[in-house]
Amino acid sequence: MFTRSELESKTLKELKDLAARYGIKSIGNPGYKTSWITPLLAFPMQAIQQFQDHKRGLRNPSWRSSEALGTILYEIGEPTDEQAALIRATLEGKLLPLPERYDQTRLLNLHKTKQLIQEAIDTLNK
């Protein structure tokens, strides 16, 4: 990501700004450039190592968790032609009168949820 020479050519303020952009803290006295250069050089590999260790931070979900997402999609099902038409109309801003509007909104929210779960599964499978 960064080379040592690239970081050493920056001013102390530039290093602090760069570290702030990524949420990196200095090691030791923040008045020295090396206190910022070291963590800026190290954080990418530390992040990858933490991910590979599966102990803390972001971890891949278990097979059982991934299967649960698939089960949720199955339970939600596919919209009927009429439900799909109502979803399209709702997205165009056409609303039913109350109290049917509550179920119309719930139907749209369920559709959006299904899309997001499918997107999550697709992303995890990449």
Secondary structure in CASP SS format (residue, H / E / C, confidence):
PFRMAT SS
TARGET T0000
AUTHOR 0000-0000-0000
METHOD secondary structure of the structure
MODEL  1
M C 1.00
F C 1.00
T C 1.00
R H 1.00
S H 1.00
E H 1.00
L H 1.00
E H 1.00
S C 1.00
K C 1.00
T C 1.00
L H 1.00
K H 1.00
E H 1.00
L H 1.00
K H 1.00
D H 1.00
L H 1.00
A H 1.00
A H 1.00
R H 1.00
Y H 1.00
G C 1.00
I C 1.00
K C 1.00
S C 1.00
I C 1.00
G C 1.00
N C 1.00
P C 1.00
G C 1.00
Y C 1.00
K C 1.00
T H 1.00
S H 1.00
W H 1.00
I H 1.00
T H 1.00
P H 1.00
L H 1.00
L H 1.00
A H 1.00
F H 1.00
P H 1.00
M H 1.00
Q H 1.00
A H 1.00
I H 1.00
Q H 1.00
Q H 1.00
F H 1.00
Q H 1.00
D H 1.00
H C 1.00
K C 1.00
R C 1.00
G C 1.00
L C 1.00
R C 1.00
N C 1.00
P C 1.00
S C 1.00
W H 1.00
R H 1.00
S H 1.00
S H 1.00
E H 1.00
A H 1.00
L H 1.00
G H 1.00
T H 1.00
I H 1.00
L H 1.00
Y H 1.00
E H 1.00
I H 1.00
G C 1.00
E C 1.00
P C 1.00
T C 1.00
D H 1.00
E H 1.00
Q H 1.00
A H 1.00
A H 1.00
L H 1.00
I H 1.00
R H 1.00
A H 1.00
T H 1.00
L H 1.00
E C 1.00
G C 1.00
K C 1.00
L C 1.00
L C 1.00
P C 1.00
L C 1.00
P C 1.00
E H 1.00
R H 1.00
Y H 1.00
D H 1.00
Q H 1.00
T H 1.00
R H 1.00
L H 1.00
L H 1.00
N H 1.00
L H 1.00
H H 1.00
K H 1.00
T H 1.00
K H 1.00
Q H 1.00
L H 1.00
I H 1.00
Q H 1.00
E H 1.00
A H 1.00
I H 1.00
D H 1.00
T H 1.00
L H 1.00
N C 1.00
K C 1.00
END
